């Protein structure tokens, strides 16, 4: 078993030298292994703890520079570019979604989204006929506080806007 310097401590990715100070004069110099092995930060090819190797005293940690470079490489793939046509469709859909949100607040006479309506535009678009869409929408807005005439106007306008998507 190899003995490590008791004053070497692991800090992040690096090992640093630490000086032990004690007021009582009893300086504990026995080495205690860390609670969790730092295998996740080691390069591949290093034997796991407990298995012998020819060079037990060397551990190759990835440096901060390599981690930064990997992070910069991943940054490029975090956003996706859409074509002009796809962006137009997304904007149209978002515009209808926001209109539905505002109209539901008006129909339920509330400033927040605290109504019991679970109207989903995706569900409306997935239905086959206008009759099914109208029935689904009327079922969802049955608890509206405004008059039935206002509800019917909302449903008609919603079905008209849904056809444009």
NORMO-V351511 format. One record per residue. N is the residue number from 1. D_CENTER is the distance of its C-alpha to the mean C-alpha in Angstrom with 1 decimal. Layout:
n: <N N>
d_center: <D_CENTER D_CENTER>
This chain:
n: <1 2 3 4 5 6 7 8 9 10 11 12 13 14 15 16 17 18 19 20 21 22 23 24 25 26 27 28 29 30 31 32 33 34 35 36 37 38 39 40 41 42 43 44 45 46 47 48 49 50 51 52 53 54 55 56 57 58 59 60 61 62 63 64 65 66 67 68 69 70 71 72 73 74 75 76 77 78 79 80 81 82 83 84 85 86 87 88 89 90 91 92 93 94 95 96 97 98 99 100 101 102 103 104 105 106 107 108 109 110 111 112 113 114 115 116 117 118 119 120 121 122 123 124 125 126 127 128 129 130 131 132 133 134 135 136 137 138 139 140 141 142 143 144 145 146 147 148 149 150 151 152 153 154 155 156 157 158 159 160 161 162 163 164 165>
d_center: <44.0 43.3 43.3 40.9 41.8 40.9 40.1 37.3 33.9 30.4 28.2 24.8 25.8 29.4 32.5 34.6 38.1 38.4 41.8 42.6 44.4 46.0 48.3 50.2 50.9 49.3 46.6 44.6 44.5 43.3 40.0 37.3 34.5 30.9 29.2 26.6 27.5 25.6 25.6 22.0 23.2 26.4 27.3 28.1 31.8 32.3 33.7 31.8 33.4 36.6 37.6 40.3 40.2 42.8 40.9 39.3 39.4 37.0 33.2 31.4 28.2 26.0 26.6 24.3 25.4 24.2 20.7 20.7 22.0 19.4 16.6 18.6 18.9 15.2 14.8 16.9 14.7 11.5 13.3 15.5 18.9 20.5 24.2 26.2 26.9 23.3 22.4 25.4 24.3 20.8 22.6 25.2 22.8 20.9 24.3 25.4 22.4 23.1 26.8 26.2 24.2 27.1 29.8 28.4 28.5 32.1 33.2 32.0 33.4 30.3 28.4 25.1 23.2 25.1 27.1 27.2 26.8 24.2 25.2 22.9 23.8 22.5 25.0 27.7 27.2 27.3 30.7 33.8 36.4 36.7 38.4 35.4 33.0 35.5 35.8 32.1 31.6 34.8 33.6 30.3 32.0 35.1 34.4 34.5 36.8 38.4 41.3 41.1 42.3 39.2 37.0 38.9 38.5 34.7 34.6 36.9 34.9 31.6 33.3 34.7 31.4 29.7 32.4 31.4 28.0>
